[in-house]
Amino acid sequence: MKVTCTLCKRRVKVKPGIPYNCKCGNVLDPFPSGKYGQRFREYDFPSVREIGDRFFDGSTLEERIEILQFLMDMSHDHNSRKLALLASIEILRHFKDTNYIEIAWGVVREWPRDFTVRYMLANCLDLSENRCDHLEALKQRMIGTSIHCHYKRKKGELTDEKYREIMKRHIKKLYEEKNFLMGLTEHSCDKVEAIHRTQVELTGELTYHIRSLEKVWIGAGIGPRIHRVPKKKCIVDTNALSNRDSTKLMTDPDVEFMAPLDVLIELSNWGRIDRLPFELENVRIVEVEMKIPREVNEMFSNRKGKEPSLTDKKVATLAIQERADAIISDDRDLWDTGLPYKIEKNYGVRMEVVRPNELERWLRKNI
């Protein structure tokens, strides 16, 4: 292909991907779109990071525009659209106020069983200034780890050594995320910190082309998220999320399932993260902002014979805070203490405590 030297303006013939020394001393290395197109079709994931690095590390304006157009073109190809979308996110998230999070959500909806896209979404969410997005990021990393283990097990590659390796990375990520959520660190991980440090305002000659790239999901055939208003709200605790009778029903679009952050932390410490229920993705993680009321602090089951855990108290408090229709739990602290009567009497919130094996019947009756 022929390119123009940026220094002496000579037109010279070069092979994409092979650096060429111009007579003026300038090194020409045009973007090899054909090579990257083939790598995208072969699902060569390192090419995503390479495209991002090439875009930001000394590319000319002309080459940057060429890369952006290449990603738009590749998004129309069924076999290359996945990596084209991931590479687009890799570039867009370095510019403030672009829609990389929405595109990342679209990629997860299209390929929900791919752990790499879950991790990509988590990294994008951690760039948000909305704390709720950071709660979701922790959840997405947990789901990603569970899928990763399932993928390795299916291929017969989940050896004890491989499982320990995955868990080591998982625990490190959770430790970083939890430190961030507790306000101990400014960023959830080094990568997020590096992107934050280099994020720039979208100005100048690239603006039009970046705005065009924000529509890359349209060419890939991915629609925007549809937000449906639920008819009922249910708060779930840790054992409800560990019970197949209830988790299999958490896909009902007419019900908003929620859990406090404490439940997610308990699940994150679960020794068998590879068994994490995939339906966790349908549960919204919410922070408890309301002070734990006296009725909840004093709840006590004589048959259980001990004070409820802080997580149980947070579940009950969140139910009051969100004026939920039900708490899904098999814990005596929540269904054997007269809690629903006290909540209705003192807060005007009528709710039930539904045991996991009774959730299906409750849904049939109330939806």
Secondary structure, DSSP 8 states (H G I E B T S, - for coil): -EEE-TTT--EEE--TTS-EE-TTS-EE----HHHHHHHHHTT-THHHHHHHHHHHSS--HHHHHHHHHHHHHHTTSTTTHHHHHHHHHHHHTTBTT--HHHHHHHHHHHSTT-HHHHHHHHHHHTT-S-HHHHHHHHHHHHHHHHHHHHHHHHTT---HHHHHHHHHHHHHHHHHHHHHHTTSSSSSSHHHHHHHHH-B---GGGHHHHHHHTTHHHHTT---------SEEEEE-HHHHT-HHHHTTTT-TTEEEEEEHHHHHHHHT-TTGGG--GGGGGEEEE---S---HHHHT---TTT-S---HHHHHHHHHHHHTT-SEEE---HHHHSS-HHHHHHHHH----EEE-GGGHHHHHHHH-
